[in-house]
Amino acid sequence: MSSASGQGTTPIPGSSDSSLGRFSLTGNLRRLFSHVKVENLAAGLSGGVVSTLVLHPLDLVKIRFAVSDGLELRPKYRGIWHCMRSIWQQEGLRGLYQGVTPNVWGSGASWGLYFFFYNAIKAYIKEGRQTELRATEHLVAAAEAGAMTLCLTNPIWVTKTRLVLQYSTDPSKKPYKGMVDTLVKIYRQEGIPGLYRGFVPGLFGTSHGALQFMAYEELKRDYSRHRRMHSDAKLASARRSQHRGLCRNSCTDIRDFVKQTQTLQRMIHTSKHGLRDHDSNPLEYITMAALSKIFAVATTYPYQVVRARLQDQHNSYSGVLDVIRRTWRNEGALGFYKGLVSNMIRVTPACCITFVVYETASGFLLGQQK
């Protein structure tokens, strides 16, 4: 993690400062983890699980399109709905939810850990500061949280990819029987490297989450400022109205006066301290989440195609550059955007569901502490 605060200098090897450097690193890690909140983990996990259960079939379609490179063993699909209809006719609902178990585990764990680390890193960077974080600091915090999360969850994503790319309609002919069976077989046949296939493009993919969270935070901040300005205007108007009412003795009922005073106090508090995250309504979260997700997907989609092809058991690539070279040679630039439409259809509502559930759950859980 980058040192935003600039604390601690790198000791010269062999110098007496080396123990101080180790102590400083340990101290910084302790400070970082002092900011973690289990409530963020629980809220993020809830959002990831709910969105995955609702939209897994579209994720399955996206992966099948992403790895579609003309091999004869793969089914040929003419489009998103043709793909879903074919799977439904041949395998039923079970086919559309093939690989859902690791997807639920992966999405739940990823979103939970992401929010867990991201909020801790933000609090660590902001420690002792009165100013808000800049866009670049949100970008760095999100990238670091993404890298930490990927280190823990990559084996789950490899498992999910292998399961959703089983094309046989006969269960007895499928090499993998479930999540645990897949993990065990990959480990036995390919070792640890097999479980971390696609890890390098996955690290590049942390830029996706970083861009999304940066955009989301900036949208939230700008919208909060807009609402605060609107609140300031209403506050000035309310003060003038109350002053005129007092001068004209218009408050004939003490209860009206108390209500006006309480409303004015709330406006003053909002004007001074701004709006809390959970003061927004779900429609506002949905709009900001959708805009930030579309921006991130359009920017970083090719890495997802590269990662899916590296994790595909039906083809063998020597590495990231081999995938890029062969995809470009055989399919051109459009090959890196296969499955983009189905991915947009899936991830945009999935992101909206995740963020609405997260913001609602975290607001409730953190509110319980107060």
HUSUL-V512787 format. One record per residue. N is the residue number from 1. RES is the residue in three letters. PSI is psi in whole degrees, 0 to 359 (* if undefined). Layout:
n res psi
N RES PSI
N RES PSI
This chain:
n res psi
1 MET 139
2 SER 148
3 SER 97
4 ALA 331
5 SER 345
6 GLY 15
7 GLN 141
8 GLY 125
9 THR 156
10 THR 120
11 PRO 151
12 ILE 129
13 PRO 134
14 GLY 352
15 SER 169
16 SER 349
17 ASP 353
18 SER 319
19 SER 325
20 LEU 322
21 GLY 318
22 ARG 319
23 PHE 319
24 SER 318
25 LEU 314
26 THR 318
27 GLY 320
28 ASN 321
29 LEU 319
30 ARG 319
31 ARG 320
32 LEU 309
33 PHE 350
34 SER 345
35 HIS 355
36 VAL 147
37 LYS 124
38 VAL 332
39 GLU 322
40 ASN 321
41 LEU 311
42 ALA 318
43 ALA 317
44 GLY 319
45 LEU 316
46 SER 314
47 GLY 317
48 GLY 319
49 VAL 313
50 VAL 312
51 SER 325
52 THR 315
53 LEU 325
54 VAL 322
55 LEU 15
56 HIS 318
57 PRO 322
58 LEU 329
59 ASP 318
60 LEU 315
61 VAL 317
62 LYS 316
63 ILE 319
64 ARG 324
65 PHE 322
66 ALA 325
67 VAL 2
68 SER 101
69 ASP 18
70 GLY 0
71 LEU 140
72 GLU 332
73 LEU 346
74 ARG 144
75 PRO 149
76 LYS 123
77 TYR 139
78 ARG 344
79 GLY 181
80 ILE 309
81 TRP 327
82 HIS 321
83 CYS 312
84 MET 320
85 ARG 320
86 SER 315
87 ILE 319
88 TRP 317
89 GLN 324
90 GLN 324
91 GLU 351
92 GLY 197
93 LEU 325
94 ARG 322
95 GLY 321
96 LEU 336
97 TYR 22
98 GLN 127
99 GLY 11
100 VAL 328
101 THR 305
102 PRO 333
103 ASN 319
104 VAL 313
105 TRP 313
106 GLY 313
107 SER 316
108 GLY 311
109 ALA 318
110 SER 310
111 TRP 320
112 GLY 310
113 LEU 324
114 TYR 308
115 PHE 325
116 PHE 306
117 PHE 318
118 TYR 312
119 ASN 326
120 ALA 317
121 ILE 318
122 LYS 314
123 ALA 323
124 TYR 315
125 ILE 322
126 LYS 355
127 GLU 123
128 GLY 4
129 ARG 150
130 GLN 340
131 THR 157
132 GLU 159
133 LEU 146
134 ARG 167
135 ALA 319
136 THR 327
137 GLU 323
138 HIS 320
139 LEU 313
140 VAL 316
141 ALA 318
142 ALA 321
143 ALA 317
144 GLU 318
145 ALA 321
146 GLY 318
147 ALA 317
148 MET 321
149 THR 317
150 LEU 323
151 CYS 328
152 LEU 336
153 THR 354
154 ASN 317
155 PRO 327
156 ILE 321
157 TRP 324
158 VAL 316
159 THR 315
160 LYS 316
161 THR 316
162 ARG 320
163 LEU 319
164 VAL 348
165 LEU 25
166 GLN 113
167 TYR 344
168 SER 138
169 THR 349
170 ASP 113
171 PRO 329
172 SER 341
173 LYS 358
174 LYS 128
175 PRO 335
176 TYR 132
177 LYS 348
178 GLY 184
179 MET 309
180 VAL 317
181 ASP 319
182 THR 314
183 LEU 314
184 VAL 314
185 LYS 319
186 ILE 317
187 TYR 317
188 ARG 320
189 GLN 329
190 GLU 351
191 GLY 194
192 ILE 319
193 PRO 326
194 GLY 323
195 LEU 341
196 TYR 26
197 ARG 139
198 GLY 8
199 PHE 319
200 VAL 308
201 PRO 333
202 GLY 322
203 LEU 319
204 PHE 328
205 GLY 345
206 THR 340
207 SER 331
208 HIS 306
209 GLY 323
210 ALA 315
211 LEU 320
212 GLN 312
213 PHE 323
214 MET 313
215 ALA 318
216 TYR 315
217 GLU 319
218 GLU 320
219 LEU 317
220 LYS 317
221 ARG 315
222 ASP 320
223 TYR 323
224 SER 319
225 ARG 319
226 HIS 315
227 ARG 326
228 ARG 320
229 MET 319
230 HIS 321
231 SER 322
232 ASP 319
233 ALA 318
234 LYS 324
235 LEU 314
236 ALA 319
237 SER 319
238 ALA 321
239 ARG 318
240 ARG 319
241 SER 317
242 GLN 321
243 HIS 316
244 ARG 322
245 GLY 320
246 LEU 320
247 CYS 324
248 ARG 2
249 ASN 39
250 SER 344
251 CYS 84
252 THR 341
253 ASP 129
254 ILE 330
255 ARG 322
256 ASP 319
257 PHE 317
258 VAL 316
259 LYS 316
260 GLN 319
261 THR 317
262 GLN 318
263 THR 317
264 LEU 320
265 GLN 319
266 ARG 318
267 MET 318
268 ILE 317
269 HIS 316
270 THR 320
271 SER 322
272 LYS 318
273 HIS 356
274 GLY 190
275 LEU 139
276 ARG 159
277 ASP 317
278 HIS 9
279 ASP 342
280 SER 160
281 ASN 166
282 PRO 324
283 LEU 323
284 GLU 318
285 TYR 316
286 ILE 314
287 THR 312
288 MET 321
289 ALA 318
290 ALA 314
291 LEU 317
292 SER 323
293 LYS 315
294 ILE 318
295 PHE 314
296 ALA 318
297 VAL 312
298 ALA 331
299 THR 325
300 THR 10
301 TYR 320
302 PRO 326
303 TYR 329
304 GLN 323
305 VAL 315
306 VAL 315
307 ARG 316
308 ALA 321
309 ARG 326
310 LEU 326
311 GLN 352
312 ASP 127
313 GLN 350
314 HIS 357
315 ASN 153
316 SER 125
317 TYR 148
318 SER 346
319 GLY 187
320 VAL 314
321 LEU 325
322 ASP 318
323 VAL 312
324 ILE 315
325 ARG 313
326 ARG 323
327 THR 317
328 TRP 318
329 ARG 318
330 ASN 330
331 GLU 351
332 GLY 192
333 ALA 327
334 LEU 338
335 GLY 332
336 PHE 355
337 TYR 18
338 LYS 134
339 GLY 4
340 LEU 317
341 VAL 311
342 SER 327
343 ASN 317
344 MET 316
345 ILE 326
346 ARG 308
347 VAL 331
348 THR 307
349 PRO 327
350 ALA 317
351 CYS 318
352 CYS 314
353 ILE 313
354 THR 312
355 PHE 322
356 VAL 314
357 VAL 316
358 TYR 309
359 GLU 320
360 THR 312
361 ALA 317
362 SER 322
363 GLY 320
364 PHE 311
365 LEU 316
366 LEU 330
367 GLY 333
368 GLN 336
369 GLN 336
370 LYS *
